[in-house]
Amino acid sequence: MLYHLFYPLHDIISFFNIFRYITFRAAMATITAFLISIILGPIIIKFLTQLKIGENIRKEDSAKLYELHSRKQDTPTMGGILILLAILSAALLWADIFNRYIILVLFSTVWLGITGFIDDYLKHIRKKSKGLTAASKFTSQIILGLVLGIILFLTPQNSTKIDMPFLKDVSLELGIFYILFVIIVLTGSSNAVNLTDGLDGLAIGTVIMVALAFSVLSYVSGNIRFSSYLFIPYIKGSGELTVFCASILGAGLGFLWFNCYPASIFMGDVGSLALGGALGTTALLIKKELLLVIVGGIFVLEALSVILQVVSFRLTKKRIFRIAPLHHHFQFLGWPETKVIVRFWILAALLSLFTIVTLKIR
């Protein structure tokens, strides 16, 4: 919005030429999203507390897990509303809102945010313990993936090739199967972040690091000089996603202010599903889908731990982990919650750094 409002004035006042630069607008989006989170955070926490929308720790799910997390009972949840408000406000203010990549990523984020909101509403307001059924969640994610996949498949500027990390000028052509690939990426990324959201600050801290890495990847993908130098696909206009990723970064930092141990608020599905979808959509738009597995390695491990646990128990009646997702397994091994969180953050930071380095390892 501000880009369209002020940049046209640069011919009159040269100062407004600064709005042309993605780096400036990305920095301002980070600050804006952070300030919105910090200012609105206490208000939303108080509002959710008054409505008695709090976390419900179910003893019947696991007695030991209940013992470890009983202090979190009734802590305000659905804080993802705060994250979405900050991201959307900052992105709409500082990004080129007519850029097709911004439109698509905002569409995905809002869609999954609404899905998560309905799930949280059913659980915490209507008191339906399970919220949306798994089938309903998957249906929403699949429909979004189908819509986005068809749009990208039918868009002439978009390639249905998958860029291969570490290999120069090597890609895999998917053709019509690209639509299925989009569905898998979106469904996987949104659910993986959702599964990671189990300890204070764990999910949002990891999202922050992924968003930072994607800010860099988006910028170089949308810059013809950098993309040519690094031998990666140049995607005209995708640089604007830097501003969006910066909005996630700022909103994440602001939310972490209240979500760090001991958490004053939790994001709920309205936050985790939306953030996972936002990261997955960004990866698709900048053609870094396979790098998402590396940069989001923590999310991948969390999701795999659940899948392996379920498959192992159904086939052999034995469990691989003491409990899934993975972060709870380490708690059951005796690790304090803060140690699990910080160690996972360290791994997430290293994976984000390595992902950026892969741009030169080709």
Sine and cosine of phi, psi and omega as CSV:
sin_phi,cos_phi,sin_psi,cos_psi,sin_omega,cos_omega
0.00,0.00,-0.78,0.63,0.00,-1.00
-0.91,0.41,-0.52,0.86,0.04,-1.00
-0.87,0.50,-0.73,0.68,-0.02,-1.00
-0.96,0.28,-0.44,0.90,-0.02,-1.00
-0.98,0.20,-0.68,0.73,-0.15,-0.99
-0.97,-0.22,-0.55,0.83,-0.07,-1.00
-0.86,0.51,-0.63,0.78,0.03,-1.00
-0.86,0.50,-0.29,0.96,-0.01,-1.00
-1.00,0.08,0.01,1.00,-0.09,-1.00
-0.92,0.40,-0.38,0.93,0.06,-1.00
-0.95,0.32,-0.41,0.91,0.00,-1.00
-1.00,-0.04,-0.75,0.66,0.02,-1.00
-0.83,-0.56,0.92,-0.40,-0.12,-0.99
-0.87,0.49,-0.41,0.91,-0.02,-1.00
-0.83,0.55,-0.59,0.80,-0.08,-1.00
-0.94,0.35,-0.10,1.00,0.07,-1.00
-0.91,0.42,-0.33,0.94,-0.02,-1.00
-0.89,0.45,-0.43,0.91,0.00,-1.00
-0.94,0.33,-0.18,0.98,0.04,-1.00
-0.95,0.31,-0.49,0.87,-0.17,-0.99
-1.00,0.08,0.82,-0.58,0.00,-1.00
-0.89,0.45,-0.61,0.79,-0.03,-1.00
-0.88,0.47,-0.66,0.75,0.03,-1.00
-0.90,0.43,-0.74,0.67,-0.05,-1.00
-0.93,0.37,-0.53,0.85,0.05,-1.00
-0.92,0.40,-0.68,0.73,0.02,-1.00
-0.89,0.45,-0.67,0.74,0.00,-1.00
-0.93,0.36,-0.56,0.83,0.05,-1.00
-0.91,0.42,-0.64,0.77,0.04,-1.00
-0.88,0.48,-0.75,0.66,-0.02,-1.00
-0.91,0.42,-0.68,0.73,-0.01,-1.00
-0.88,0.47,-0.75,0.66,-0.01,-1.00
-0.89,0.46,-0.64,0.77,0.02,-1.00
-0.89,0.45,-0.73,0.69,-0.04,-1.00
-0.91,0.41,-0.63,0.78,0.04,-1.00
-0.88,0.48,-0.69,0.72,0.01,-1.00
-0.89,0.45,-0.70,0.72,-0.04,-1.00
-0.92,0.39,-0.64,0.76,-0.04,-1.00
-0.96,0.27,-0.70,0.71,-0.06,-1.00
-0.99,0.11,-0.32,0.95,-0.06,-1.00
-0.78,0.62,-0.84,0.54,-0.02,-1.00
-0.87,0.50,-0.56,0.83,-0.01,-1.00
-0.92,0.40,-0.72,0.70,-0.01,-1.00
-0.93,0.36,-0.63,0.78,0.05,-1.00
-0.87,0.49,-0.70,0.71,0.02,-1.00
-0.90,0.44,-0.66,0.75,-0.01,-1.00
-0.89,0.45,-0.72,0.70,0.00,-1.00
-0.92,0.39,-0.58,0.82,0.03,-1.00
-0.91,0.42,-0.68,0.74,0.01,-1.00
-0.90,0.44,-0.58,0.82,0.01,-1.00
-0.99,0.14,-0.06,1.00,-0.02,-1.00
0.85,0.52,0.65,0.76,0.08,-1.00
-1.00,-0.07,1.00,0.05,-0.09,-1.00
-0.82,-0.57,0.26,-0.96,0.00,-1.00
-0.91,0.42,0.68,-0.74,0.03,-1.00
-0.91,-0.41,0.95,-0.30,0.01,-1.00
-1.00,0.04,0.92,-0.40,-0.10,-1.00
-1.00,0.01,0.91,-0.42,-0.01,-1.00
-0.91,0.41,-0.51,0.86,-0.04,-1.00
-0.93,0.36,-0.36,0.93,0.03,-1.00
-0.94,0.33,-0.69,0.73,0.02,-1.00
-0.23,-0.97,0.89,-0.46,-0.03,-1.00
-0.89,0.45,-0.65,0.76,-0.02,-1.00
-0.93,0.36,-0.65,0.76,0.03,-1.00
-0.90,0.43,-0.61,0.79,0.06,-1.00
-0.88,0.47,-0.66,0.75,0.01,-1.00
-0.89,0.45,-0.65,0.76,-0.02,-1.00
-0.94,0.33,-0.52,0.86,-0.15,-0.99
-0.90,-0.44,0.20,0.98,-0.08,-1.00
-0.87,0.50,-0.49,0.87,0.00,-1.00
-0.90,0.44,-0.35,0.94,-0.05,-1.00
-0.99,0.10,-0.07,1.00,0.00,-1.00
-0.82,0.58,0.77,-0.64,0.05,-1.00
0.95,0.30,0.12,0.99,0.13,-0.99
-0.89,0.45,0.75,-0.67,-0.05,-1.00
-0.79,0.61,0.69,-0.73,0.05,-1.00
-0.82,-0.58,-0.13,-0.99,-0.13,-0.99
0.93,0.37,0.41,0.91,0.03,-1.00
-0.93,0.37,-0.16,0.99,0.07,-1.00
-0.86,0.51,-0.38,0.93,0.08,-1.00
-0.86,0.52,-0.66,0.75,0.03,-1.00
-0.90,0.44,-0.69,0.72,0.00,-1.00
-0.88,0.47,-0.72,0.69,-0.02,-1.00
-0.90,0.43,-0.65,0.76,0.04,-1.00
-0.86,0.51,-0.69,0.72,-0.03,-1.00
-0.93,0.37,-0.70,0.71,-0.02,-1.00
-0.90,0.44,-0.77,0.64,-0.06,-1.00
-0.91,0.42,-0.66,0.75,0.00,-1.00
-0.90,0.44,-0.74,0.68,-0.03,-1.00
-0.91,0.41,-0.68,0.73,-0.02,-1.00
-0.91,0.41,-0.68,0.73,0.00,-1.00
-0.93,0.38,-0.51,0.86,0.01,-1.00
-0.97,0.26,-0.68,0.74,-0.20,-0.98
-0.94,-0.33,-0.29,0.96,-0.01,-1.00
-1.00,-0.01,0.26,-0.97,0.13,-0.99
-0.98,0.22,0.98,-0.19,-0.15,-0.99
-0.95,0.31,-0.14,0.99,0.07,-1.00
-0.99,-0.15,0.02,1.00,0.06,-1.00
-0.95,0.32,0.76,-0.64,-0.12,-0.99
-0.91,0.42,-0.50,0.86,0.03,-1.00
-0.93,0.36,-0.63,0.78,0.05,-1.00
-0.91,0.42,-0.67,0.74,0.02,-1.00
-0.87,0.49,-0.71,0.70,-0.04,-1.00
-0.92,0.40,-0.68,0.73,-0.04,-1.00
-0.95,0.33,-0.56,0.83,0.06,-1.00
-0.93,0.37,-0.62,0.78,0.04,-1.00
-0.86,0.50,-0.74,0.67,0.00,-1.00
-0.89,0.46,-0.69,0.73,-0.03,-1.00
-0.89,0.46,-0.72,0.69,-0.01,-1.00
-0.92,0.40,-0.67,0.74,0.00,-1.00
-0.83,0.55,-0.78,0.63,-0.04,-1.00
-0.96,0.28,-0.46,0.89,0.10,-1.00
-0.90,0.44,-0.66,0.75,0.04,-1.00
-0.91,0.41,-0.66,0.75,0.05,-1.00
-0.86,0.51,-0.73,0.68,0.02,-1.00
-0.91,0.41,-0.59,0.81,0.01,-1.00
-0.89,0.45,-0.70,0.71,0.02,-1.00
-0.87,0.49,-0.67,0.74,0.02,-1.00
-0.88,0.48,-0.74,0.67,0.02,-1.00
-0.91,0.42,-0.62,0.78,0.00,-1.00
-0.88,0.48,-0.70,0.71,0.00,-1.00
-0.91,0.41,-0.62,0.78,-0.04,-1.00
-0.96,0.28,-0.73,0.68,-0.21,-0.98
-0.98,-0.19,-0.34,0.94,0.01,-1.00
-0.95,-0.30,-0.73,0.69,0.05,-1.00
-1.00,0.09,-0.11,0.99,0.09,-1.00
0.89,0.46,0.54,0.84,0.14,-0.99
-1.00,-0.02,0.96,-0.29,-0.22,-0.97
-0.79,0.62,-0.58,0.82,-0.07,-1.00
-1.00,-0.08,-0.16,0.99,-0.01,-1.00
0.90,0.43,-0.62,-0.79,0.07,-1.00
-0.91,0.42,0.57,-0.82,0.08,-1.00
-0.94,0.35,0.40,-0.92,0.03,-1.00
-0.85,0.53,-0.61,0.80,0.00,-1.00
-0.89,0.45,-0.64,0.77,0.00,-1.00
-0.91,0.41,-0.68,0.73,0.03,-1.00
-0.88,0.47,-0.74,0.67,-0.01,-1.00
-0.89,0.46,-0.63,0.78,0.01,-1.00
-0.88,0.48,-0.70,0.71,0.03,-1.00
-0.88,0.48,-0.70,0.71,-0.01,-1.00
-0.91,0.40,-0.65,0.76,-0.01,-1.00
-0.92,0.38,-0.65,0.76,0.03,-1.00
-0.89,0.46,-0.70,0.71,0.05,-1.00
-0.87,0.50,-0.73,0.69,0.01,-1.00
-0.88,0.48,-0.63,0.78,0.01,-1.00
-0.90,0.43,-0.72,0.69,0.01,-1.00
-0.88,0.47,-0.76,0.65,-0.01,-1.00
-0.90,0.43,-0.66,0.75,0.00,-1.00
-0.88,0.47,-0.69,0.73,0.02,-1.00
-0.91,0.42,-0.68,0.74,0.02,-1.00
-0.86,0.51,-0.74,0.67,-0.03,-1.00
-0.92,0.38,-0.62,0.79,-0.01,-1.00
-0.91,0.41,-0.60,0.80,-0.06,-1.00
-1.00,0.02,-0.11,0.99,0.01,-1.00
-0.99,0.11,0.89,-0.46,-0.06,-1.00
-0.83,0.56,-0.60,0.80,-0.05,-1.00
-0.95,0.32,-0.34,0.94,-0.06,-1.00
-1.00,0.01,0.66,-0.75,0.02,-1.00
-0.99,-0.11,0.59,-0.81,0.08,-1.00
-1.00,-0.09,0.25,0.97,0.06,-1.00
-1.00,0.01,0.56,-0.83,0.05,-1.00
-0.97,-0.24,0.88,-0.48,0.00,-1.00
-0.94,0.33,0.73,-0.68,-0.05,-1.00
-1.00,-0.09,0.86,-0.51,0.04,-1.00
-0.87,0.50,0.51,-0.86,0.07,-1.00
0.96,0.28,-0.14,0.99,-0.04,-1.00
-0.88,-0.47,0.78,-0.63,-0.04,-1.00
-0.99,0.14,0.78,-0.63,0.06,-1.00
0.84,0.55,0.55,0.84,0.05,-1.00
-0.87,-0.49,0.79,-0.61,-0.02,-1.00
-0.55,-0.83,0.28,-0.96,-0.01,-1.00
-0.90,-0.44,0.86,-0.50,0.00,-1.00
-0.99,0.11,0.84,-0.54,-0.03,-1.00
-0.98,-0.18,-0.38,0.92,-0.01,-1.00
0.88,0.48,-0.72,-0.69,-0.02,-1.00
-0.91,0.42,-0.40,0.92,0.01,-1.00
-0.95,0.30,-0.12,0.99,0.05,-1.00
-0.88,0.48,-0.56,0.83,0.01,-1.00
-0.88,0.47,-0.70,0.71,0.05,-1.00
-0.89,0.46,-0.62,0.78,0.01,-1.00
-0.88,0.47,-0.66,0.75,0.03,-1.00
-0.88,0.47,-0.68,0.73,0.02,-1.00
-0.87,0.50,-0.69,0.73,-0.02,-1.00
-0.90,0.43,-0.70,0.72,-0.02,-1.00
-0.89,0.45,-0.74,0.68,-0.03,-1.00
-0.92,0.40,-0.70,0.71,0.01,-1.00
-0.90,0.43,-0.70,0.71,-0.01,-1.00
-0.90,0.43,-0.71,0.70,-0.07,-1.00
-0.93,0.38,-0.67,0.74,-0.03,-1.00
-0.93,0.38,-0.65,0.76,0.01,-1.00
-0.95,0.32,-0.55,0.83,-0.02,-1.00
-0.91,0.42,-0.68,0.73,0.05,-1.00
-0.91,0.40,-0.62,0.79,0.02,-1.00
-0.87,0.50,-0.67,0.75,0.00,-1.00
-0.94,0.35,-0.48,0.88,-0.03,-1.00
-0.97,0.23,-0.36,0.93,-0.07,-1.00
-0.98,0.19,0.98,0.22,-0.02,-1.00
-0.71,-0.71,-0.21,0.98,0.03,-1.00
-0.79,-0.61,0.38,-0.92,-0.08,-1.00
-0.87,0.49,0.92,-0.40,0.09,-1.00
0.99,0.16,-0.09,1.00,-0.08,-1.00
-0.89,0.45,-0.81,0.58,-0.07,-1.00
-0.92,0.39,-0.74,0.68,-0.07,-1.00
-0.93,0.37,-0.56,0.83,0.05,-1.00
-0.90,0.43,-0.64,0.77,0.03,-1.00
-0.94,0.35,-0.64,0.77,0.04,-1.00
-0.87,0.50,-0.64,0.76,0.01,-1.00
-0.84,0.54,-0.70,0.71,-0.04,-1.00
-0.94,0.34,-0.61,0.79,0.06,-1.00
-0.92,0.40,-0.67,0.75,0.00,-1.00
-0.89,0.46,-0.62,0.78,0.03,-1.00
-0.89,0.45,-0.71,0.71,0.03,-1.00
-0.90,0.45,-0.67,0.74,0.00,-1.00
-0.93,0.37,-0.44,0.90,0.10,-1.00
-0.88,0.48,-0.70,0.72,0.03,-1.00
-0.92,0.40,-0.72,0.69,-0.03,-1.00
-0.89,0.45,-0.63,0.77,0.02,-1.00
-0.91,0.41,-0.66,0.75,-0.03,-1.00
-0.90,0.44,-0.73,0.68,-0.04,-1.00
-0.95,0.31,-0.51,0.86,0.02,-1.00
-0.93,0.37,-0.52,0.86,-0.02,-1.00
-1.00,-0.08,0.07,1.00,0.02,-1.00
-0.93,-0.36,0.89,-0.45,-0.13,-0.99
-0.90,0.44,-0.53,0.85,0.00,-1.00
-0.95,0.31,-0.76,0.65,-0.01,-1.00
-0.91,0.42,-0.69,0.72,-0.03,-1.00
-0.90,0.43,-0.61,0.80,0.04,-1.00
-0.92,0.39,-0.67,0.74,-0.01,-1.00
-0.91,0.42,-0.61,0.80,-0.06,-1.00
-1.00,-0.02,-0.03,1.00,0.00,-1.00
0.86,0.51,0.68,0.73,0.08,-1.00
-0.88,-0.47,0.38,-0.92,-0.02,-1.00
-0.86,0.50,0.75,-0.67,0.10,-1.00
-1.00,0.08,0.83,-0.56,-0.03,-1.00
-0.87,-0.50,0.99,-0.17,-0.08,-1.00
-0.85,0.52,0.79,-0.61,0.04,-1.00
1.00,-0.02,-0.23,0.97,-0.05,-1.00
-0.96,0.29,-0.22,0.98,0.03,-1.00
-0.86,0.50,-0.44,0.90,0.02,-1.00
-0.89,0.45,-0.39,0.92,0.03,-1.00
-0.91,0.41,-0.30,0.95,0.09,-1.00
-0.86,0.51,-0.66,0.75,0.00,-1.00
-0.91,0.41,-0.65,0.76,0.02,-1.00
-0.91,0.42,-0.73,0.69,0.02,-1.00
-0.88,0.47,-0.58,0.81,0.04,-1.00
-0.91,0.41,-0.54,0.84,0.06,-1.00
-0.91,0.42,-0.65,0.76,0.06,-1.00
-0.89,0.46,-0.68,0.73,0.00,-1.00
-0.85,0.53,-0.77,0.64,-0.02,-1.00
-0.91,0.41,-0.69,0.72,0.02,-1.00
-0.90,0.43,-0.62,0.79,0.01,-1.00
-0.91,0.42,-0.69,0.73,0.02,-1.00
-0.89,0.45,-0.66,0.75,0.02,-1.00
-0.91,0.42,-0.66,0.75,0.01,-1.00
-0.94,0.35,-0.61,0.79,0.01,-1.00
-0.88,0.47,-0.46,0.89,0.05,-1.00
-0.81,0.58,-0.60,0.80,-0.03,-1.00
-0.98,-0.21,-0.34,0.94,-0.10,-0.99
-1.00,-0.09,-0.16,0.99,0.00,-1.00
-0.93,0.36,0.34,-0.94,-0.09,-1.00
-0.90,0.44,0.73,-0.68,-0.20,0.98
-0.98,0.18,0.77,-0.64,-0.16,-0.99
-0.91,0.42,0.65,-0.76,0.10,-1.00
-0.99,-0.10,-0.21,0.98,-0.03,-1.00
-0.36,-0.93,0.51,-0.86,0.09,-1.00
-0.90,-0.44,0.44,-0.90,-0.09,-1.00
-0.98,0.19,-0.50,0.86,-0.05,-1.00
0.94,0.33,0.00,-1.00,-0.01,-1.00
-0.93,0.37,-0.47,0.88,0.02,-1.00
-0.87,0.50,-0.49,0.87,0.04,-1.00
-1.00,-0.02,-0.75,0.67,-0.11,-0.99
-0.92,0.40,-0.69,0.73,0.01,-1.00
-0.91,0.42,-0.66,0.76,-0.01,-1.00
-0.91,0.41,-0.69,0.72,-0.02,-1.00
-0.92,0.40,-0.67,0.74,0.05,-1.00
-0.88,0.47,-0.67,0.74,0.04,-1.00
-0.91,0.41,-0.61,0.79,0.01,-1.00
-0.89,0.45,-0.69,0.72,0.01,-1.00
-0.93,0.37,-0.66,0.75,0.02,-1.00
-0.90,0.44,-0.68,0.74,0.02,-1.00
-0.90,0.43,-0.67,0.74,0.03,-1.00
-0.87,0.49,-0.69,0.72,0.02,-1.00
-0.86,0.50,-0.64,0.77,0.01,-1.00
-0.92,0.39,-0.67,0.74,-0.08,-1.00
-0.94,0.34,-0.52,0.86,0.00,-1.00
-0.98,-0.18,0.18,0.98,0.06,-1.00
0.86,0.50,0.66,0.75,0.04,-1.00
-0.84,-0.55,0.64,0.77,-0.09,-1.00
-0.87,0.50,-0.69,0.72,-0.05,-1.00
-0.96,0.28,-0.46,0.89,0.07,-1.00
-0.93,0.36,-0.36,0.93,0.05,-1.00
-0.87,0.50,-0.53,0.85,0.01,-1.00
-0.92,0.40,-0.56,0.83,-0.01,-1.00
-0.99,0.17,-0.81,0.59,-0.07,-1.00
-0.90,0.43,-0.54,0.84,0.05,-1.00
-0.98,-0.18,0.58,0.82,-0.06,-1.00
-0.83,0.56,-0.59,0.81,0.02,-1.00
-0.90,0.44,-0.69,0.72,0.02,-1.00
-0.89,0.45,-0.63,0.77,0.00,-1.00
-0.90,0.45,-0.72,0.70,0.00,-1.00
-0.89,0.46,-0.64,0.77,0.01,-1.00
-0.90,0.44,-0.72,0.70,0.00,-1.00
-0.92,0.40,-0.67,0.74,0.01,-1.00
-0.89,0.46,-0.60,0.80,-0.01,-1.00
-0.88,0.47,-0.61,0.79,0.03,-1.00
-0.94,0.35,-0.71,0.70,-0.01,-1.00
-0.88,0.48,-0.74,0.67,-0.02,-1.00
-0.90,0.44,-0.63,0.78,0.01,-1.00
-0.89,0.45,-0.72,0.70,-0.02,-1.00
-0.91,0.41,-0.73,0.68,-0.02,-1.00
-0.89,0.45,-0.70,0.71,-0.02,-1.00
-0.88,0.47,-0.69,0.72,-0.05,-1.00
-0.93,0.36,-0.61,0.79,-0.01,-1.00
-0.95,0.33,-0.55,0.84,-0.04,-1.00
-1.00,0.04,-0.62,0.78,-0.11,-0.99
-0.87,-0.49,-0.11,0.99,-0.08,-1.00
0.89,0.45,0.33,0.94,0.04,-1.00
-0.85,-0.52,0.50,-0.86,0.00,-1.00
-0.97,-0.23,0.66,-0.75,0.06,-1.00
-0.97,0.22,-0.68,0.74,-0.02,-1.00
-0.94,-0.33,0.36,-0.93,0.03,-1.00
-0.91,0.43,-0.55,0.84,0.08,-1.00
-0.29,-0.96,0.45,-0.90,0.06,-1.00
-0.85,-0.53,0.48,-0.88,0.08,1.00
-0.93,0.37,0.09,-1.00,-0.18,-0.98
-0.85,0.52,-0.61,0.80,-0.07,-1.00
-0.89,0.46,-0.55,0.83,0.04,-1.00
-0.95,0.30,-0.49,0.87,0.05,-1.00
-0.86,0.51,-0.70,0.71,-0.01,-1.00
-0.94,0.35,-0.53,0.85,0.11,-0.99
-0.89,0.46,-0.66,0.75,0.00,-1.00
-0.93,0.38,-0.38,0.93,0.06,-1.00
-0.98,0.18,-0.13,0.99,0.05,-1.00
0.95,-0.31,0.03,1.00,0.03,-1.00
-0.95,0.32,0.72,-0.69,0.11,-0.99
-0.89,0.45,0.49,-0.87,-0.04,-1.00
-0.83,0.56,-0.68,0.74,-0.03,-1.00
-0.90,0.44,-0.57,0.82,0.01,-1.00
-0.93,0.37,-0.66,0.75,0.05,-1.00
-0.87,0.49,-0.73,0.69,-0.05,-1.00
-0.87,0.49,-0.79,0.61,-0.08,-1.00
-0.91,0.42,-0.64,0.77,0.01,-1.00
-0.91,0.40,-0.61,0.79,0.08,-1.00
-0.92,0.39,-0.61,0.79,0.07,-1.00
-0.88,0.48,-0.68,0.74,0.00,-1.00
-0.87,0.50,-0.72,0.69,0.03,-1.00
-0.89,0.46,-0.65,0.76,0.01,-1.00
-0.90,0.45,-0.64,0.77,0.02,-1.00
-0.91,0.42,-0.68,0.73,0.02,-1.00
-0.91,0.42,-0.65,0.76,0.02,-1.00
-0.91,0.41,-0.62,0.79,0.04,-1.00
-0.91,0.41,-0.68,0.74,0.03,-1.00
-0.90,0.44,-0.68,0.73,0.00,-1.00
-0.90,0.43,-0.60,0.80,0.02,-1.00
-0.87,0.49,-0.66,0.75,0.04,-1.00
-0.91,0.41,-0.63,0.78,0.01,-1.00
-0.90,0.44,-0.50,0.86,-0.02,-1.00
-0.87,0.50,-0.33,0.94,0.03,-1.00
-0.89,0.46,-0.45,0.89,0.02,-1.00
-0.99,-0.16,-0.24,0.97,0.00,-1.00
-1.00,-0.05,0.99,0.12,-0.05,-1.00
-0.61,-0.79,0.00,0.00,0.00,0.00
